[in-house]
């Protein structure tokens, strides 16, 4: 492909234009806290209602796939750190059209997610302060995080460091209390034993499939750490460390907490969906004020995701422009920050202010359906790129293989086959089929535009 050489040199140019204000402690905590998102705190309730106790199996299966995806991404990102992350790797592997498609698709999903998280956070605050307008809270959150991202990148790092520290502390305390309750040594509670686990598959295999799909998309956002690494003091070390610890983080925070919840609370308790599984569990244990405290943590998780997604979207857009795949105005950097890209990436969040005023009851579902399956496009991109680039790196630059994919190429093919199976499962479910169609249409459109752009540039 004509741009192969350009892509090989772009990460260095990219990194020299952006600042290196993220310290190793920032990157470590972003990696640790980034795995604890709103999807886990809020979205897991619907998965538990569908799958019952078998949600633990669902999170284990999807977690194993995510570990493979992160390992593949880590291999490429440690070799070629770039704020373009998987988009830059796709371009290096298949040409500009592939980087264009993966990059702009992810940009759309991040920008939309900013609005979704703003609406979710506003709903929590209006529950505490009834009568206050939801749209006003969305606007306030957008102003705060847009401003923080317009400032030096270390501001983003500090926000995420403390947000992540709170989330990690809260979920660690939750797991500790949960284990104490399960073994029957938590004061004021008795051990439920295995009584809540007897109906392991309440809705059969169909419920397990729904739980699997719900769990899968709770893992979205893990890619941000490889984007942030390009602006850290030591990108290679940061990516390698984050990827190598991904396994225990996923096992502890996701699978461990699901096991605690379904052991302590009956899966069909309506509060699991209404309040969220973590709040419902703490209320079930009768710990005074713990449920409301967990609501504060959920709010922090949503605000953290808003902050991280504005950051990630702006860096993806900047990287695309640097590689000649977007409007040049978005590539302007001031004081080490791509401020035009930050503003452009915040626009949809501000549009959601209007949407939450105009259609407060159904805007959340509409936005979710629009972006629901984009994560699969990203993961397919990562798998296909790693499959192609690994052999090239072994020939041309074996010293760059600081992180290696396990059992290559067998596990890469296993991951791609799992993604294909998940696509089929989404198509078979009426609730997720519309997400698949929306994402498929957008991806084909972007691929066509990217290919046309590539052809036009090759003739210049």
Secondary structure, DSSP 8 states (H G I E B T S, - for coil): -TTHHHHHHHHHHHHHHS---B-HHHHHHHHHHTTS-HIIIIIHHHHHHHHGGGHHHHHHHHHHHHHHHHHHHHHHHHHS--TTHHHHHHHHHH-HHHHHHHHHHHHHHHHHHHHHHHHHHHHHHHHHSTTS-HHHHHHHHHHHHHHHHHS-HHHHHHHHHHHHHHHHHHHHHHHHHHHHHHTT-STT----TTGGGSSTTTTHHHHHHHHHHHHHHHTTTTTHHHHHGGGBSSHHHHHHHHHHTHHHHIIIIIIIHHHHHHHHS-TT-THHHHT-HHHHHHHHHT-TTHHHHHHHHHHHHHHHHHHHHHHHHHHHHHHHHHTT-S-GGGG--BTTB-HHHHHHHHHHHHHHHHHHHH-TTTHHHHHHHHHTTHHHHHHHHHHHHHHHHHHHHHHH-GGG-SS--TTTTHHHHHHHHHHHHHHHHHHHSHHHHHHHHHHHHHHHHHHHHHHHHHHHHHH-
